[in-house]
């Protein structure tokens, strides 16, 4: 029997790195750090909805806590003269202080721009959700999105699945559109995966996106040997 695995977790340590990078010596701070990370991600996911935010990475050192947000709309996150970013950093500080009152690390917020939104699965899932929430026909949303993604030079395959009460039907069902190839079992395949939800009056529609961006070949040649 087959086991379904997460395309990101499946490649950790091979072509992917962890989204939270820190080290904790004692168990108490480890538990606290996990709680803080979860609170930060939950808060930012809710707060930055509609800004095409892709990834939230967290780095910890002894002196600082750095949160790196990747978004396709950095102007909305930063705001005029950095007003929104300053306000967001202050709100993040409150969230961290609520979960871990004794954490004295300096909080830093970095905002990175995604140059090609069509090659990022999380951004594409947000595009599909936005189209469905605008009450556009779901088949048109699927077709337009797939064609837009496959037109990007780096993309070799795309697959989008939506499930729920599509079109307001009484019974839920699943629709899928695929173009190109998605080699899920190949470790070196650079497959970006994301899932999102479109909140509609008659229920929630789930969205899953897979984007294949070619293979990543690492140089496995060792140091040159002396003859």
C-alpha positions as CSV (number, residue, x, y, z in Angstrom):
1,X,0.0,0.0,0.0
2,X,1.2,3.5,-0.7
3,X,1.6,6.3,1.8
4,X,0.9,9.9,1.0
5,X,3.7,12.1,2.1
6,X,4.1,15.9,2.1
7,X,6.2,16.9,-1.0
8,X,8.2,19.4,1.1
9,X,8.8,17.1,4.1
10,X,9.7,14.3,1.8
11,X,12.7,16.3,0.5
12,X,14.0,17.7,3.8
13,X,17.8,17.3,4.0
14,X,18.0,16.6,0.3
15,X,17.0,19.7,-1.6
16,X,15.0,21.5,1.1
17,X,15.9,23.1,4.4
18,X,13.8,23.6,7.6
19,X,11.5,26.6,7.8
20,X,12.4,27.1,11.5
21,X,16.2,27.2,12.1
22,X,17.3,27.3,15.7
23,X,18.8,25.2,18.4
24,X,17.6,24.6,22.0
25,X,19.7,22.8,24.6
26,X,17.0,22.2,27.3
27,X,13.5,20.8,26.9
28,X,11.7,23.7,28.5
29,X,13.0,26.3,25.9
30,X,12.4,23.8,23.1
31,X,8.7,23.5,24.0
32,X,8.4,27.3,24.4
33,X,10.1,27.9,21.0
34,X,7.7,25.5,19.2
35,X,4.7,27.4,20.8
36,X,6.2,30.8,19.8
37,X,6.8,29.6,16.2
38,X,3.2,28.2,15.9
39,X,1.7,31.5,17.3
40,X,3.8,33.6,14.9
41,X,2.7,31.5,11.9
42,X,-0.9,31.5,12.9
43,X,-0.9,35.2,13.5
44,X,0.8,36.1,10.2
45,X,-1.3,33.7,8.1
46,X,-4.4,35.5,9.4
47,X,-3.0,39.0,9.4
48,X,-1.4,38.9,5.9
49,X,-4.4,37.2,4.1
50,X,-4.8,38.7,0.6
51,X,-1.1,39.8,0.3
52,X,0.0,36.7,-1.5
53,X,2.3,35.6,1.3
54,X,4.2,32.4,0.5
55,X,6.6,31.4,3.2
56,X,7.2,32.4,6.8
57,X,10.7,31.4,8.0
58,X,12.0,31.8,11.6
59,X,15.6,32.0,12.6
60,X,16.8,32.1,16.2
61,X,20.1,33.1,17.7
62,X,21.1,33.8,21.3
63,X,20.3,37.5,20.9
64,X,17.6,37.8,18.3
65,X,14.5,36.3,16.7
66,X,14.3,36.9,13.0
67,X,11.1,36.4,11.0
68,X,11.4,36.3,7.2
69,X,8.2,36.8,5.2
70,X,8.2,36.1,1.5
71,X,5.4,37.8,-0.4
72,X,4.4,38.7,-4.0
73,X,3.0,42.1,-2.8
74,X,5.7,43.6,-0.6
75,X,4.2,47.1,-1.0
76,X,1.0,46.0,0.9
77,X,3.0,44.5,3.7
78,X,5.5,47.3,4.1
79,X,3.1,50.2,3.6
80,X,3.8,53.8,2.9
81,X,7.2,54.8,4.4
82,X,7.2,51.4,6.2
83,X,4.2,52.2,8.4
84,X,2.6,48.8,8.0
85,X,5.9,46.9,8.6
86,X,6.5,48.9,11.9
87,X,3.0,48.2,13.1
88,X,3.3,44.5,12.1
89,X,6.6,44.2,14.0
90,X,5.0,45.7,17.1
91,X,2.0,43.3,16.9
92,X,4.4,40.3,16.5
93,X,6.3,41.5,19.6
94,X,3.0,41.3,21.6
95,X,2.3,37.8,20.3
96,X,5.7,36.6,21.3
97,X,5.5,38.2,24.7
98,X,2.1,36.7,25.3
99,X,3.4,33.1,24.6
100,X,6.9,33.6,26.1
101,X,7.0,36.5,28.6
102,X,10.6,35.7,29.6
103,X,12.0,35.7,26.0
104,X,14.2,38.8,25.8
105,X,15.4,38.3,22.2
106,X,15.3,41.3,19.9
107,X,12.6,40.8,17.2
108,X,13.5,41.5,13.6
109,X,11.1,41.4,10.6
110,X,12.5,40.9,7.0
111,X,10.2,41.1,4.0
112,X,11.4,39.4,0.8
113,X,9.7,39.9,-2.6
114,X,8.8,36.9,-4.8
115,X,10.0,37.9,-8.3
116,X,7.9,35.3,-10.2
117,X,4.6,34.7,-8.4
118,X,3.5,32.1,-11.0
119,X,6.3,29.7,-9.9
120,X,5.3,29.7,-6.2
121,X,2.6,27.2,-5.2
122,X,1.3,29.2,-2.2
123,X,0.8,32.3,-4.3
124,X,-1.0,30.3,-7.0
125,X,-3.2,28.7,-4.4
126,X,-4.1,32.2,-3.1
127,X,-4.9,33.3,-6.7
128,X,-7.3,30.4,-7.1
129,X,-8.9,31.2,-3.7
130,X,-9.3,34.8,-4.6
131,X,-11.0,33.9,-7.9
132,X,-13.4,31.5,-6.2
133,X,-14.3,34.0,-3.5
134,X,-15.1,36.5,-6.3
135,X,-17.7,34.0,-7.4
136,X,-16.0,33.3,-10.7
137,X,-16.8,29.9,-12.4
138,X,-14.4,27.4,-10.9
139,X,-13.6,25.7,-14.2
140,X,-12.6,29.1,-15.7
141,X,-10.4,29.9,-12.6
142,X,-8.7,26.5,-12.9
143,X,-8.0,26.8,-16.6
144,X,-6.8,30.4,-16.5
145,X,-4.5,29.7,-13.5
146,X,-3.0,26.6,-15.0
147,X,-2.3,28.3,-18.3
148,X,-0.7,31.3,-16.5
149,X,1.6,29.0,-14.4
150,X,2.7,26.7,-17.3
151,X,3.6,29.8,-19.4
152,X,6.5,30.6,-16.9
153,X,9.8,29.4,-18.2
154,X,10.9,27.6,-15.0
155,X,7.7,25.6,-14.7
156,X,7.7,22.1,-16.3
157,X,4.4,20.9,-14.7
158,X,1.4,22.1,-12.7
159,X,-1.5,20.3,-11.0
160,X,-4.4,22.1,-9.2
161,X,-7.1,20.3,-7.3
162,X,-10.2,21.9,-5.7
163,X,-12.8,20.1,-3.6
164,X,-16.0,21.0,-1.8
165,X,-19.4,22.3,-2.8
166,X,-18.2,23.5,-6.2
167,X,-20.7,25.9,-7.8
168,X,-22.9,25.7,-4.7
169,X,-23.9,22.1,-5.5
170,X,-25.6,20.1,-2.7
171,X,-23.0,17.4,-2.8
172,X,-19.3,18.1,-2.6
173,X,-16.9,16.8,-5.3
174,X,-13.4,17.2,-6.6
175,X,-12.1,18.8,-9.8
176,X,-8.5,18.6,-11.0
177,X,-6.6,20.1,-13.9
178,X,-3.0,19.1,-14.8
179,X,-0.5,20.2,-17.4
180,X,3.0,18.8,-17.8
181,X,4.5,16.3,-15.4
182,X,4.7,16.1,-11.6
183,X,7.3,13.4,-10.6
184,X,6.4,13.1,-6.9
185,X,8.7,10.2,-6.1
186,X,11.9,11.8,-7.5
187,X,13.9,13.3,-4.6
188,X,15.8,15.7,-6.8
189,X,12.6,17.1,-8.4
190,X,11.9,20.6,-7.2
191,X,8.2,20.3,-6.4
192,X,6.5,23.2,-4.6
193,X,3.3,22.3,-2.8
194,X,0.7,24.4,-1.0
195,X,-2.9,24.1,0.2
196,X,-5.3,26.9,0.8
197,X,-9.0,27.5,1.5
198,X,-11.6,29.6,-0.2
199,X,-14.3,30.7,2.2
200,X,-17.6,31.0,0.4
201,X,-21.2,31.5,1.7
202,X,-22.2,27.9,1.1
203,X,-19.0,26.4,2.6
204,X,-15.2,26.1,2.4
205,X,-13.5,24.9,-0.8
206,X,-10.1,23.3,-0.4
207,X,-7.3,24.0,-2.9
208,X,-4.1,22.1,-3.5
209,X,-1.4,23.1,-5.9
210,X,1.7,21.2,-7.1
211,X,4.3,23.0,-9.3
212,X,7.3,21.2,-10.8
213,X,10.2,23.5,-11.5
214,X,12.8,21.0,-12.9
215,X,15.4,18.9,-11.1
216,X,18.1,20.1,-8.7
217,X,21.4,18.4,-9.3
218,X,24.0,18.9,-6.5
219,X,27.7,18.5,-7.2
220,X,28.6,15.2,-5.5
221,X,32.2,15.2,-6.5
222,X,34.5,15.1,-3.5
223,X,37.9,16.9,-3.1
224,X,40.5,16.1,-5.7
225,X,42.9,13.3,-4.6
226,X,46.6,13.6,-4.9
227,X,48.0,11.1,-7.3
